[in-house]
């Protein structure tokens, strides 16, 4: 009588043999996969890529940048420890804007069908999202950024600025044009809110506000709406606090010399009772404000000039 167990023994023998081979093959593939990326991480041409990106930005926009060598961290992310916009030699600062710990997720977020990036700037965070279904757009969210820490903000001749961007959203809507170099500048919108804003006058010789002694102006909330492209169009800056009202305007960018960009703003702002009292106590300040910008208790004037040098404000009383 034949041994009925022999085929089963035969099958089990080969199944175990091939199963072991399959397991070894899978383990080998995984180890090879990780070894490849580990080797790629150490051999990644980060310095070369950084210098290439710097040259491309300079050639396309005229803006000088400083980018640390790009680093690849395994399968997780690509990181840049430090990036900066370099200030022109004529300015008293070396950098206009600095970004730290910039990270791009290598693997896409499968569930959201998107790619993400983040960075640290001036005490806050920047989060960027690119969605597969809308490849021409990039969304950027900014949170808890200290405005007064940004060197470029306080280069103006009028005021020192303090405040925190609690939440702001921006979008770039022409990624395809930028990638193909058909367009030089990003096009998009900015919507957001800045809290705890404080403006204190600078006593700069030659400034129309030089010599004025006013307490710092406090603004609990500032709402911003703007479009940007070849020009930055300020659709609304809404102030509440020491001055209440709307500022509108436009900045026509000069890429070869950003601070030579021409700007014009129209402000219509009502003074708070506390500010009116402070102005009334100083007849000289009141007289200067009445000549330049003040219509009753309302500032109604147009400000124009270059970002580095503003003309005397023109009173409108509209």
PyMOL commands that set and color helices and strands:
alter all, ss='L'
color gray80, all
select helices_A, chain A and resi 5-43+46-61+132-134+147-149+151-155+175-179+258-260+273-280+283-292
alter helices_A, ss='H'
color red, helices_A
select strands_A, chain A and resi 65-67+71-73+77-86+95-105+114-121+124-131+138-143+145-146+159-172+188-201+217-228+231-240+243-252+262-271+294-295+298-306+309-310+314-315
alter strands_A, ss='S'
color yellow, strands_A
deselect
rebuild
show_as cartoon
